[in-house]
Amino acid sequence: MNVLIIGGGGREHTLCWKLEQSKGCSQLYAAPGNAGTASCAINLPIAVTDFEGIKEAVLAHNISLVIVGPEEPLVRGLHDYFLGDSDLSSIGFIGPQQAAAMLEGSKAFAKAFMKRHQIPTAGYAEFTAETVTEGEAYLAQSTPPYVLKADGLAAGKGVLILEDLESAKQELRAMLLDQKFGSASQKVVIEEFLLGIELSCFVLTDGKSYLTLPMAKDYKRIGEGDTGLNTGGMGAISPVPFVTEEFKNKIENQIVKPTIEGLKKDGLPYKGFVFIGLIKVGEEPKVIEYNVRMGDPETEVVIPRINSDLLELFLAVDQERLHEMTLDIHPDTAATVMAVSGGYPEGYEKGKEIRGLEGNALVFHAGTTIQGTQVLTSGGRVLAATSFGKNPTEAVRKSYETLSEIHFEGMYYRKDIGFDL
């Protein structure tokens, strides 16, 4: 069958790489894709939110299954668009419908969902421009640090953690009254600060049953020792060494099961990935956030550890027979290290030639493009080197060896991925 992957980052290249290995996959397409997906799929120059363009491509290329990588098309209702179009309604689709995608599209929606279904999370309150004064009063009675979250999608930039009360009040006003994050901050969630170590849990569900995928830990800060500005992710490791069998059972029983049951109870149709951002507080797991797709760069370590045929898993999701499937997981540790453009996550230049890619099988492209015979940088996060090892130290070392052979002007990567494990 012909398969279309929506997106153009490291997550989508990893999915392409894995799906190409499936016996049932005839031809892969990626929209828009990147220089990496071009090696295992046909790239189509279509924006992820161009629903009409996606429809034309699906019909023109006889696509049987669509897999959505990023959140924006899901939050905008791409799945609903397919279901509402007689030409598309029979096409297989991996990604939740719009109502369920609000788990990522609205922080307030997600917090209310967790409260309703007794899923452990930080205490919170939500405010709008009309209630900004109440928001300031709420901050005044809270304990620092103060956590402010824009309700909507803000490209990973809508979360502020502040130590000073006056700064927190100023930022609250900037978000609500000055629309610091545009329409995303028309509503702001103020959360209790949780101290602990973060990890990511990934679930694949057909809306009735589910499979829990390997867990991962990513590294968000640009600087070593987890310092500096937040990024889209500078590296990841799977499995997570501190996740014991007991802790895994707590995640399963207190968070994963209630989430899937909650979706059913609330009548939220869901076929696809649930990414649960967790924090380990003492010995207890709590939910920081939900995403309605795989994480990046976690995909670059989670998917390579799955030995099972990914296309067969996706078809089981689409046909609501996921209960028939089991997962075969590679026992070794996978580590990925992200190489980024100089200056990222602030201003950076694009169009730098990348050299040394030849022969490196597990280099997943995130922000790359092809110009003639050259592969050029086209984003802040450029590529991720993934390796396997018997433990995090060995896996990370191999990824650094890979990156030592790759060069582009301004290239930067953290030298301490896994330092805290």
Number of C-alpha atoms within 10 A of each C-alpha: 13 16 26 27 26 24 24 26 27 31 26 31 30 27 21 24 22 19 23 20 13 14 11 14 14 10 17 23 24 26 25 20 31 28 24 27 30 19 12 19 23 17 21 18 13 18 16 23 16 12 18 11 15 22 16 11 17 21 13 9 14 15 20 16 21 22 19 26 27 22 22 18 21 28 24 18 20 23 25 15 18 20 16 11 11 10 12 18 14 12 17 20 26 25 32 29 25 21 17 23 28 24 22 24 25 21 24 24 16 21 25 15 17 22 14 11 16 14 21 18 20 17 12 16 15 21 22 20 18 11 12 20 15 13 21 19 11 17 23 15 9 15 12 16 18 21 19 26 23 30 27 23 21 16 11 10 13 19 17 15 14 16 12 11 18 13 12 22 22 11 17 31 20 14 26 24 15 14 17 17 20 15 15 22 27 19 25 28 23 26 22 18 17 16 10 15 14 18 24 24 25 25 20 23 28 26 21 17 16 23 18 15 19 21 22 26 25 26 27 18 19 22 17 15 15 17 10 12 12 18 19 20 19 28 29 32 32 29 22 19 14 12 15 10 9 10 14 15 13 16 22 16 12 17 23 22 14 17 21 20 15 18 17 14 11 12 12 18 18 25 25 25 26 28 21 26 20 24 21 19 13 9 11 14 25 23 22 20 19 24 20 30 26 27 26 23 33 29 23 33 32 26 21 21 21 17 12 18 17 18 21 17 20 25 17 17 28 21 13 17 17 22 14 9 14 10 15 12 15 16 13 16 23 29 36 32 34 30 26 28 26 19 14 19 17 10 9 13 15 17 17 18 17 18 14 13 14 9 8 14 12 18 26 28 27 31 25 29 24 16 11 7 6 14 19 21 27 20 19 23 28 25 27 32 26 29 28 25 17 11 16 24 16 15 22 29 19 19 23 21 12 22 24 10 12 18 16 19 15 14 19 20 21 19 14 17 26 21 12 8 11
